[in-house]
């Protein structure tokens, strides 16, 4: 859905929105009065406030000052964005945008809203006109969502655009690949709104702002991790596609993943939640999140399933098999990239060979930091085919039976080794293949 936002809407209602766990900035002491060139800023604030006021400080993001300096008109001179609240009863949050003019500070715009705090300040050039839009996320004690207000320059004055849709998380990037910034808002469901992703971009003429929505998984109640990354790589006949990988928590504590991206073919915002492929929001009971598992630049999402176990065997030490799936936005399908057993405790994963799939199971011994792979036959555990064990450097140096181990890797004072297995199983791997399939987990 595309909505054109007219100027009349720009100055309409200020919604009451907010987030939990906020700091009560009304108790903060006003900082010492500025001197020199910046003294004029506080003169303007005091005049607007009618005397006493308290500064309001953004609670998150890169910019945490109540007076933020930024060159928003690209003339080489920084403007001032001041956020404060007059101490008079029932006063709202004031935002003033000021421009230095010799020894004076001119007011480009002064605005008031009825929120109680500031979530964050970000900057973007959405319409490519060379001026920088000021993105201010507002919140309110009463609600768990935020409200975005966009301040922009027009004919030398500042104007505001109040977004009607509240948000839980905000991101700025070139999501459409047109060389301009866009703003992507993610909203968790609540009693008043559904779960949705909302893209704010410039129209085709760069003269107005347009908003595009796509539904998201309504069962996601909290975000575990959100990552911007490459979804589908560039090829001879296709452009690369980037987007957000959203790992979210459901009511039962399980994780699910969906991917939000811009589809150039029909100029729409898409979510993999709406894809036909059933992998789109794979649910899992582990804390495994999306990542570039094989360091090829493309992010994958995990499909997690316990490895087979005997009927009466306890489940505590059963390893999970994780299929890492890449999403092809052009076909709307997921493609398996790797089949792995991931040992997050000791920081590595092992690629499951094709010959092992369905024929091997694995167990983890936390005390010995050891993963043992066994044959799996007729629903029974068979002989071990591989033992991976982790040692500290000191443990490795003092190991009495070191000749029964093959050191395959090391990192950060840690040694990874394979213990010799006495078996005639056809599933045994050569040392070269073991080293090739073993990977230390990177931090992306």
C-alpha positions in Angstrom: 0.0 0.0 0.0 1.3 3.4 -1.0 0.1 6.6 0.7 1.1 10.1 -0.4 1.4 12.3 2.6 0.1 15.8 2.0 1.1 19.0 3.7 -2.1 19.1 5.6 -1.2 15.9 7.3 2.2 17.2 8.3 0.9 19.5 10.9 -1.9 17.2 12.3 -2.2 15.3 15.5 0.7 14.4 17.8 0.0 10.8 19.0 0.9 9.7 22.4 3.5 7.0 22.0 6.5 5.7 23.9 8.6 2.8 25.2 9.2 1.1 28.5 12.3 1.3 30.8 12.7 5.0 30.1 14.8 7.5 32.2 12.9 10.3 33.8 14.9 13.2 32.4 12.9 15.8 34.3 15.2 15.1 37.3 18.3 15.9 35.3 20.0 19.2 36.2 20.4 21.7 33.4 24.0 21.8 32.3 26.2 25.0 32.9 25.2 27.8 30.7 27.1 27.9 27.4 29.5 30.8 26.5 30.7 32.3 23.3 28.9 31.4 20.0 26.7 28.8 21.7 25.3 31.2 24.3 22.8 32.5 21.8 21.2 29.0 21.5 20.3 29.0 25.2 19.0 32.6 24.9 16.6 31.3 22.2 15.6 28.3 24.4 14.9 30.4 27.4 12.8 32.8 25.3 10.8 29.9 23.8 10.4 28.2 27.2 9.2 31.4 28.9 12.0 31.0 31.5 12.8 27.7 33.2 13.1 24.4 31.3 14.8 21.0 31.4 16.7 19.4 28.6 15.5 16.2 27.1 18.2 13.6 26.2 17.8 10.9 23.6 17.8 7.5 25.3 19.5 5.5 22.5 21.4 5.9 19.3 24.6 7.7 18.4 23.3 11.2 19.3 22.7 11.6 23.0 22.9 15.4 23.6 19.9 17.7 24.2 21.6 20.1 21.8 22.8 18.3 18.7 25.0 20.1 16.1 24.6 19.0 12.5 25.0 20.7 9.1 21.6 19.9 7.7 21.6 22.3 4.7 25.1 21.3 3.5 26.6 24.8 3.6 29.5 23.9 5.8 28.0 25.4 9.0 26.4 23.3 11.6 22.8 24.0 12.7 21.6 23.3 16.2 18.7 20.9 17.1 17.6 21.7 20.7 15.2 19.4 22.7 13.8 20.7 26.0 10.6 20.9 28.1 9.4 24.1 29.7 8.7 23.6 33.4 5.3 25.2 33.2 2.4 22.8 33.9 1.2 20.6 30.9 4.0 21.7 28.7 5.1 19.4 25.9 8.5 18.6 24.4 9.9 21.4 22.4 12.2 21.0 19.4 13.9 24.0 18.0 16.1 24.1 14.9 18.4 27.1 14.8 20.9 28.5 12.3 23.8 30.7 13.1 23.7 34.1 11.5 26.7 36.1 12.4 26.4 36.8 16.2 22.8 35.6 16.3 20.9 32.4 16.0 17.9 32.4 13.7 15.0 30.0 14.4 14.3 27.8 11.3 11.5 26.1 13.1 10.0 25.5 16.6 7.7 22.6 17.3 5.8 21.2 20.3 4.5 17.7 20.8 2.8 15.9 23.7 5.2 13.0 24.2 7.1 12.6 27.4 10.6 11.6 26.2 13.0 11.2 23.2 13.9 7.7 22.0 16.6 8.7 19.5 17.8 11.2 16.8 19.0 10.1 13.4 19.8 11.9 10.2 19.1 10.9 6.5 18.9 12.5 3.1 15.7 10.8 1.9 14.8 12.9 -1.1 18.3 13.6 -2.4 17.9 17.4 -2.3 21.2 17.8 -0.5 19.5 18.8 2.8 19.5 16.3 5.7 16.2 15.3 7.3 16.1 15.1 11.1 14.5 11.9 12.4 13.3 12.2 16.0 11.8 9.2 17.7 9.5 10.2 20.5 8.0 8.0 23.2 5.6 8.1 26.1 5.6 6.3 29.4 2.1 4.9 28.8 3.0 2.8 25.7 5.6 0.4 24.5 6.0 2.0 21.0 7.6 5.1 19.6 6.5 7.8 17.2 8.7 9.2 14.4 8.6 12.8 13.5 10.6 13.9 10.4 11.9 17.5 10.3 13.0 18.9 6.9 13.9 22.1 5.3 11.7 23.8 2.7 12.3 27.2 1.3 14.6 28.1 4.1 12.3 27.0 6.9 11.9 23.8 8.9 8.7 21.8 8.6 7.6 18.6 10.2 6.0 15.3 9.1 4.3 13.4 11.9 4.1 9.6 11.2 0.8 8.1 12.2 2.2 4.5 12.4 4.1 3.9 15.6 7.3 1.8 15.6 9.4 -0.5 17.8 12.7 -0.3 15.9 14.0 2.2 13.3 16.7 1.8 10.6 18.2 4.1 8.0 19.8 2.7 4.9 19.5 2.6 1.1 17.0 -0.3 1.1 15.8 0.3 -2.5 19.2 0.5 -4.0 18.5 3.9 -5.7 21.3 5.7 -4.0 19.1 7.6 -1.4 18.4 7.0 2.2 15.2 5.4 3.3 13.7 4.9 6.8 12.4 1.4 7.7 10.2 1.1 10.8 9.4 -2.2 12.4 6.3 -2.4 14.6 5.4 -5.2 17.1 1.7 -6.0 17.5 -0.2 -4.4 20.4 -3.8 -3.7 21.3 -4.0 -0.9 18.8 -1.9 -2.0 15.8 -0.7 -5.0 13.9 2.8 -6.2 13.2 4.1 -4.3 10.2 7.2 -3.0 8.4 6.9 0.5 7.0 9.3 2.0 4.5 9.5 5.9 4.2 11.1 7.0 0.9 11.0 9.9 -1.6 8.6 9.7 -4.5 9.7 9.4 -8.1 10.2 13.1 -8.4 11.9 13.6 -5.0 9.3 16.1 -4.0 7.2 14.3 -1.5 7.5 11.4 0.9 5.7 8.1 0.4 5.0 5.2 2.8 4.9 1.5 1.9 3.8 -1.2 4.2 4.1 -5.0 4.4 2.6 -7.3 7.1 5.0 -9.1 9.4 4.6 -12.2 11.6 1.9 -11.3 14.2 3.3 -14.0 16.6 6.6 -12.2 17.1 6.2 -10.3 20.4 9.9 -9.2 20.9 13.0 -8.8 18.8 16.0 -11.0 19.6 18.4 -9.6 16.9 18.0 -7.5 13.8 20.7 -7.5 11.2 21.1 -5.6 7.9 22.9 -7.7 5.3 23.1 -9.3 1.9 20.1 -11.6 1.1 20.8 -12.5 -2.5 24.1 -12.0 -4.2 24.7 -10.2 -7.5 24.9 -12.3 -10.6 25.2 -11.7 -14.4 21.4 -11.2 -14.8 20.4 -10.2 -11.3 21.1 -7.3 -8.9 22.2 -7.9 -5.3 19.4 -7.5 -2.7 20.0 -6.4 0.9 17.5 -6.2 3.7 16.8 -6.9 7.4 17.0 -10.3 9.0 14.6 -10.1 11.9 15.0 -12.8 14.6 12.0 -12.6 16.9 10.7 -14.2 20.1 7.2 -15.8 20.2 5.0 -16.1 23.2 6.2 -19.7 23.9 9.9 -18.5 24.0 10.8 -20.0 20.6 12.6 -18.0 17.9 11.4 -17.3 14.3 13.0 -15.4 11.5 11.7 -13.2 8.7 13.4 -11.2 6.1 12.3 -7.7 5.1 13.5 -6.3 1.7 12.6 -4.1 -1.2 11.4 -5.9 -4.4 12.5 -3.9 -7.4 10.4 -6.0 -9.8 7.2 -4.5 -8.6 8.5 -1.7 -6.4 7.0 -3.1 -3.2 8.2 -3.8 0.3 8.2 -7.5 1.0 8.6 -9.9 4.0 9.5 -13.5 3.7 6.7 -14.2 6.2 4.3 -13.8 3.2 6.4 -16.2 1.0 4.9 -19.5 -0.2 8.0 -21.4 1.1 7.2 -22.8 4.5 10.8 -22.2 5.6 10.1 -18.5 5.7 9.6 -18.2 9.5 11.1 -21.4 10.7 10.4 -21.8 14.4 13.1 -23.2 16.7 13.5 -23.7 20.4 17.2 -22.7 20.5 18.7 -19.2 20.6 20.4 -19.7 17.2 20.0 -16.5 15.2 20.6 -15.6 11.5 24.2 -15.0 10.4 26.6 -15.3 7.6 27.6 -18.8 8.7 30.2 -19.5 6.0 31.6 -16.0 5.6 30.6 -15.7 1.9 28.9 -12.3 2.6 25.3 -13.7 2.4 23.3 -14.1 5.5 21.5 -17.4 6.2 18.7 -18.3 8.5 18.8 -21.5 10.6 16.5 -24.5 10.5 17.1 -26.3 13.8 16.1 -29.9 14.6 17.4 -32.3 17.2 19.5 -35.2 16.0 18.0 -38.7 16.4 17.9 -40.4 19.8 16.9 -43.7 21.2 13.4 -43.9 22.7 14.3 -43.8 26.4 17.4 -41.7 26.0 17.4 -38.4 27.9 17.4 -35.3 25.7 19.9 -33.2 27.7 23.0 -33.8 25.6 21.5 -34.4 22.2 23.1 -32.2 19.6 21.0 -30.1 17.2 21.5 -30.4 13.4 21.2 -26.9 11.8 20.5 -26.4 8.2 21.5 -22.9 7.1 19.2 -21.6 4.4 19.8 -18.7 2.0 16.8 -16.8 0.6 16.5 -16.2 -3.1 14.2 -13.2 -3.4 13.8 -13.7 -7.2 12.2 -17.2 -6.8 10.9 -16.7 -3.3 12.5 -20.0 -2.2 15.1 -21.0 0.4 18.2 -22.9 -0.6 20.3 -25.0 1.8 23.8 -23.7 2.1 25.2 -25.8 4.9 24.2 -28.7 7.1 26.0 -28.3 10.4 26.3 -29.3 14.1 27.1 -26.0 15.9 28.8 -26.0 19.3 28.2 -22.5 20.6 29.7 -23.4 24.0 33.1 -24.0 22.5 32.8 -21.7 19.5 32.8 -23.9 16.4 30.7 -25.7 13.9 31.2 -28.9 11.9 29.7 -29.4 8.4 27.8 -32.6 8.2 28.9 -34.5 5.1 26.2 -35.8 2.7 27.1 -39.4 3.6 26.3 -38.7 7.3 22.9 -37.1 6.8 20.3 -39.5 8.3 23.1 -41.9 9.2 24.8 -40.1 12.1 23.8 -38.6 15.5 25.8 -36.6 18.0 26.1 -36.0 21.7 27.7 -33.2 23.7 29.7 -33.7 27.0 29.9 -30.3 28.6 32.3 -31.4 31.3 34.9 -32.7 28.8 34.0 -30.1 26.2 33.5 -32.9 23.7 31.2 -33.7 20.8 31.0 -37.3 19.8 29.4 -38.4 16.5 27.9 -41.9 16.3 26.5 -44.2 13.6 22.7 -44.2 13.6 21.3 -47.6 12.6 17.7 -48.9 12.9 16.9 -46.2 15.6 19.9 -47.2 17.7 23.2 -45.6 18.5 26.2 -47.4 16.9 30.0 -47.0 17.0 31.6 -43.5 17.3 32.9 -42.1 14.0 34.3 -38.8 15.2 35.2 -37.1 18.5 35.9 -33.4 18.6 37.3 -32.0 21.8 38.3 -28.5 23.0 41.2 -27.7 25.3 42.8 -24.6 26.8 46.5 -24.1 25.8 47.5 -25.2 29.3 45.3 -28.3 29.2 46.8 -29.2 25.8 50.3 -28.8 27.0 49.7 -31.0 30.0 47.7 -33.7 28.1 49.1 -37.1 28.9 47.8 -39.0 25.9 48.4 -36.2 23.4 49.5 -38.8 20.8 45.9 -40.1 20.5 44.7 -36.6 19.4 45.1 -34.7 16.1 45.2 -30.9 16.6 43.1 -29.4 13.8 42.8 -25.7 14.8 43.5 -23.1 17.5 42.2 -19.6 18.4 42.3 -17.3 21.5 44.2 -19.6 23.8 42.1 -22.6 22.7 43.0 -25.8 20.9 40.6 -27.9 18.9 41.5 -31.5 18.4 40.2 -34.8 17.1 40.5 -38.0 19.2 41.5 -41.2 17.4 38.5 -43.5 16.9 39.0 -47.3 16.6 36.3 -48.3 14.1 35.8 -49.9 10.7 32.8 -47.8 9.9 32.5 -46.7 6.3 31.4 -43.3 7.8 34.9 -42.5 9.1 36.4 -39.4 7.6 40.0 -38.7 6.5 41.9 -36.1 8.5 41.9 -33.7 5.6 38.1 -33.8 5.3 37.7 -33.3 9.0 39.8 -30.2 8.9 38.0 -28.9 5.9 34.6 -29.4 7.6 35.6 -27.8 10.9 35.1 -24.0 11.3 35.6 -21.7 14.2 32.5 -19.4 14.5 33.2 -15.8 13.5 31.5 -12.9 15.3 29.2 -11.6 12.5 
